[in-house]
Amino acid sequence: MKPGAKSRGTVLPIVLLLSSMMLVTAGAWLESAIVVTRTAASLGERIQAFHGADSALIRCSRIAIDSAQPGERVSTDEPGRWRLKASFEGPGAAAITPFAVWPNAARPPQCLIEAWSRSAQGDARAYLLTARGFGSTPGAEAWLQMQVEITGIAVTRRWRRVVARPF
């Protein structure tokens, strides 16, 4: 019997085991890289949609303040048209598009201005502004709101809050 004849068939299973371990590790790294790439792309979409909605909200607040009419009679109930799909989409949509285009977005941002009487003062005017921004895919949306109250020459902007997609 030659030296090493007993260990002749053990090298192949060891090599196969090591190569399969390397293949599994490489597959796990690839899957991890794909998840990280998708997460980064999704975050970029949300940030783009947020900035579109934020810019629309700022522009619409200027429009609301500039077009406010003293003595307007409006409801004291909280406005709810922003929850309706018809307010943002379709031929009778009340939402405005303050920008003709928005870079790298599926659609330009929109905003809806709703009059709201929040104050007991007769000359105070208030508005609920709802803005909707888009990412580069139609499914990426961001919704923001702001309350603007005008009393005489003072303008109060209430904290913006991100709202969930209402429809």
Phi, psi and omega per residue, in radians:
M1 nan 2.353 -3.127
K2 -1.392 2.623 3.082
P3 -1.148 2.380 3.126
G4 1.481 0.089 -3.120
A5 -1.215 -0.539 3.138
K6 -1.266 -0.492 -3.090
S7 -1.676 0.166 -3.050
R8 -1.097 -0.674 -3.062
G9 -1.604 0.031 -3.091
T10 -1.535 -0.297 -3.099
V11 -1.229 -0.721 -3.100
L12 -1.072 -0.845 3.104
P13 -1.082 -0.613 3.120
I14 -1.165 -0.763 3.114
V15 -1.124 -0.734 3.109
L16 -1.123 -0.696 3.111
L17 -1.118 -0.809 3.123
L18 -1.122 -0.737 -3.138
S19 -1.194 -0.620 3.089
S20 -1.197 -0.634 3.070
M21 -1.112 -0.713 3.106
M22 -1.148 -0.664 3.126
L23 -1.150 -0.745 3.111
V24 -1.122 -0.751 3.117
T25 -1.097 -0.771 3.118
A26 -1.112 -0.678 3.091
G27 -1.104 -0.715 3.116
A28 -1.137 -0.714 3.091
W29 -1.101 -0.723 3.121
L30 -1.107 -0.791 3.120
E31 -1.090 -0.716 3.094
S32 -1.093 -0.728 3.117
A33 -1.136 -0.658 3.111
I34 -1.145 -0.754 3.125
V35 -1.091 -0.763 3.136
V36 -1.113 -0.707 3.130
T37 -1.132 -0.753 3.117
R38 -1.144 -0.701 3.117
T39 -1.106 -0.761 3.127
A40 -1.121 -0.721 3.115
A41 -1.131 -0.713 3.121
S42 -1.137 -0.722 3.097
L43 -1.105 -0.740 3.096
G44 -1.063 -0.693 3.101
E45 -1.091 -0.796 -3.123
R46 -1.155 -0.679 3.121
I47 -1.142 -0.744 3.116
Q48 -1.090 -0.770 3.122
A49 -1.123 -0.699 3.118
F50 -1.088 -0.789 -3.131
H51 -1.159 -0.616 3.062
G52 -1.107 -0.812 3.128
A53 -1.141 -0.708 3.138
D54 -1.106 -0.756 3.120
S55 -1.154 -0.695 3.096
A56 -1.123 -0.673 3.129
L57 -1.117 -0.737 3.121
I58 -1.129 -0.805 -3.139
R59 -1.137 -0.720 -3.128
C60 -1.206 -0.537 3.070
S61 -1.156 -0.658 3.068
R62 -1.120 -0.727 3.122
I63 -1.099 -0.775 -3.136
A64 -1.109 -0.748 -3.133
I65 -1.172 -0.755 -3.116
D66 -1.194 -0.498 -3.081
S67 -1.789 0.129 -3.124
A68 -1.141 2.313 3.132
Q69 -1.923 2.173 3.096
P70 -1.149 2.521 3.091
G71 1.456 0.141 3.082
E72 -1.083 2.434 3.053
R73 -1.774 2.048 -3.141
V74 -2.343 2.915 -3.115
S75 -1.269 2.597 3.055
T76 -1.554 -0.157 3.081
D77 -1.260 2.595 3.116
E78 -1.108 2.284 3.139
P79 -1.064 2.512 -3.122
G80 -2.291 0.109 3.134
R81 -1.142 -0.399 -3.126
W82 -1.168 -0.291 3.121
R83 -1.477 -0.149 -3.081
L84 -1.663 2.337 3.123
K85 -1.110 -0.601 -3.121
A86 -1.137 -0.362 3.105
S87 -1.268 -0.384 -3.093
F88 -1.972 -0.389 -3.064
E89 -2.286 2.629 3.092
G90 1.755 3.063 -3.052
P91 -1.210 -0.491 -3.121
G92 -1.730 0.415 -3.082
A93 -1.155 2.332 3.139
A94 -1.543 -0.278 -3.122
A95 -1.206 2.519 3.106
I96 -1.829 2.771 3.085
T97 -1.949 1.711 -3.035
P98 -1.234 -0.266 3.107
F99 -2.193 2.398 -3.136
A100 -1.164 -0.703 3.111
V101 -2.422 2.781 3.037
W102 -2.306 2.234 -3.030
P103 -1.000 2.290 3.056
N104 1.041 0.384 3.133
A105 -1.880 2.639 3.100
A106 -1.133 -0.610 3.122
R107 -2.535 2.722 3.035
P108 -1.252 2.717 -3.126
P109 -1.185 2.760 3.140
Q110 -2.214 2.789 2.999
C111 -2.578 2.687 -3.131
L112 -2.179 2.241 3.136
I113 -1.900 2.107 3.133
E114 -2.144 2.203 3.111
A115 -1.252 2.546 -3.040
W116 -2.692 2.200 3.117
S117 -1.643 1.748 -3.104
R118 -1.729 -0.322 -3.002
S119 -1.860 2.661 3.079
A120 -1.374 -0.256 3.138
Q121 -1.262 2.394 -3.080
G122 -1.200 -0.564 -3.076
D123 -1.567 -0.063 -3.126
A124 -1.367 2.451 3.074
R125 -2.212 2.473 -3.138
A126 -2.349 2.658 -3.134
Y127 -2.409 2.498 2.977
L128 -1.852 2.078 -3.120
L129 -1.871 2.285 3.104
T130 -2.163 2.193 -3.129
A131 -2.079 2.576 -3.135
R132 -2.298 2.131 3.114
G133 -1.998 2.765 -3.074
F134 -2.194 2.643 2.995
G135 -1.618 -2.861 -3.120
S136 -1.353 -0.224 3.027
T137 -1.950 2.549 -3.090
P138 -1.066 -0.433 -3.133
G139 -1.319 -0.286 -3.129
A140 -1.553 1.853 -3.127
E141 -2.266 2.663 3.006
A142 -2.326 2.378 -3.138
W143 -2.058 2.273 3.119
L144 -2.311 2.665 3.075
Q145 -2.338 2.694 3.055
M146 -2.554 2.500 3.047
Q147 -1.871 2.246 3.129
V148 -2.066 2.212 3.101
E149 -2.142 2.280 -3.111
I150 -2.042 2.050 3.107
T151 -2.167 1.870 -3.081
G152 1.110 -2.038 3.108
I153 -1.781 -0.067 -3.127
A154 -1.526 2.357 3.090
V155 -2.069 2.190 3.120
T156 -1.996 2.160 3.065
R157 -1.872 2.151 3.133
R158 -1.506 2.738 -3.084
W159 -0.865 2.379 3.077
R160 -1.372 2.531 3.078
R161 -2.369 2.520 3.090
V162 -1.427 2.220 3.138
V163 -1.893 2.704 3.107
A164 -1.272 2.758 3.093
R165 -1.062 2.048 -2.998
P166 -1.369 -0.296 -3.135
F167 -2.403 nan nan
